[in-house]
């Protein structure tokens, strides 16, 4: 830690200052002042650079979040479309089984409907590979 110079006698006549004037080295004071100012300028420049880096990172992360949101929303649409179609097929088949008085098939279909209703439409969304695979299906059309 550097010793702080005694500058209390600056600007006073030499007769008042006496021996204390020898203690103050104006060159050292000037050197310290320039060094401190130089350090201040460097810190300001470094912090400005860091703020720019943070802004760039923020923009990149924001774009990533928007892209992930879009994938999630598409996945939700796909999942709900698929579930809706599965329910529709199961109920259509149940109608046919009931018209034919086929109790065994009707019971099996009711079990399938119950199991499908119990399953969460979000269970596969945790699996990114599943969502990406479903989004890449050539028989699917995605509307913006």
For each residue, the residues with C-beta under 8 A, 3 or more apart:
1:
2: 32
3:
4:
5: 23 24 25 28 29 32
6: 9 20 23 24
7: 10 24 29
8: 20
9: 6 12 16 17 20 21 24
10: 7 24 26
11:
12: 9 16 17
13: 16 17
14: 17 18 21
15: 18
16: 9 12 13
17: 9 12 13 14 20 21
18: 14 15 21
19: 22 23
20: 6 8 9 17 23 24
21: 9 14 17 18 24
22: 19
23: 5 6 19 20
24: 5 6 7 9 10 20 21 29
25: 5 28 29
26: 10 29 30
27: 30 31
28: 5 25 31 32
29: 5 7 24 25 26 32 33
30: 26 27 33 34
31: 27 28 34 35
32: 2 5 28 29 35 36
33: 29 30 36 37
34: 30 31 37 38
35: 31 32 38 39
36: 32 33 39 40
37: 33 34 40 41
38: 34 35 41 42
39: 35 36 42 43
40: 36 37 43 44
41: 37 38 44 45
42: 38 39 45 46
43: 39 40 46 47
44: 40 41 47 48
45: 41 42 48 49
46: 42 43 49 50
47: 43 44 50 51
48: 44 45 51 52
49: 45 46 52 53
50: 46 47 53 54
51: 47 48 54 55
52: 48 49 55 56
53: 49 50 56 57
54: 50 51 57 58
55: 51 52 58 59
56: 52 53 59 60
57: 53 54 60 61
58: 54 55 61 62
59: 55 56 62 63
60: 56 57 63 64
61: 57 58 64 65
62: 58 59 65 66
63: 59 60 66 67
64: 60 61 67 68
65: 61 62 68 69
66: 62 63 69 70
67: 63 64 70 71
68: 64 65 71 72
69: 65 66 72 73
70: 66 67 73 74
71: 67 68 74 75 131 132 135
72: 68 69 75 76 125 131
73: 69 70 76 77
74: 70 71 77 78 131 135 142
75: 71 72 78 79 125 131 134 135
76: 72 73 79 80 121 122 125
77: 73 74 80 81
78: 74 75 81 82 131 134 135 140
79: 75 76 82 83 121 122 124 125
80: 76 77 83 84 121
81: 77 78 84 85
82: 78 79 85 86
83: 79 80 86 87 116 121
84: 80 81 87 88
85: 81 82 88 89
86: 82 83 89 90 116
87: 83 84 90 91 113 116
88: 84 85 91 92
89: 85 86 92 93
90: 86 87 93 94 109 112 113 116
91: 87 88 94 95 113
92: 88 89 95 96
93: 89 90 96 97 105 109
94: 90 91 97 98 106 109 110 113
95: 91 92 98 99
96: 92 93 99 100
97: 93 94 100 102 103 105 106 109
98: 94 95 101 102 106
99: 95 96
100: 96 97 105
101: 98
102: 97 98 105 106
103: 97 106 107
104: 107 108
105: 93 97 100 102 108 109
106: 94 97 98 102 103 109 110
107: 103 104 110 111
108: 104 105 111 112
109: 90 93 94 97 105 106 112 113
110: 94 106 107 113 114
111: 107 108 114 115
112: 90 108 109 115 116
113: 87 90 91 94 109 110 116 117
114: 110 111 117 118
115: 111 112 118 119
116: 83 86 87 90 112 113 119
117: 113 114
118: 114 115
119: 115 116 123
120: 123
121: 76 79 80 83
122: 76 79 125 126
123: 119 120 126
124: 79 127 130 131
125: 72 75 76 79 122 130 131
126: 122 123
127: 124 130 131
128: 131 132
129: 132 133
130: 124 125 127 133 134
131: 71 72 74 75 78 124 125 127 128 134 135
132: 71 128 129 135 136
133: 129 130 136 137
134: 75 78 130 131 137 140
135: 71 74 75 78 131 132 140 142
136: 132 133
137: 133 134 140
138:
139:
140: 78 134 135 137
141:
142: 74 135
143:
144:
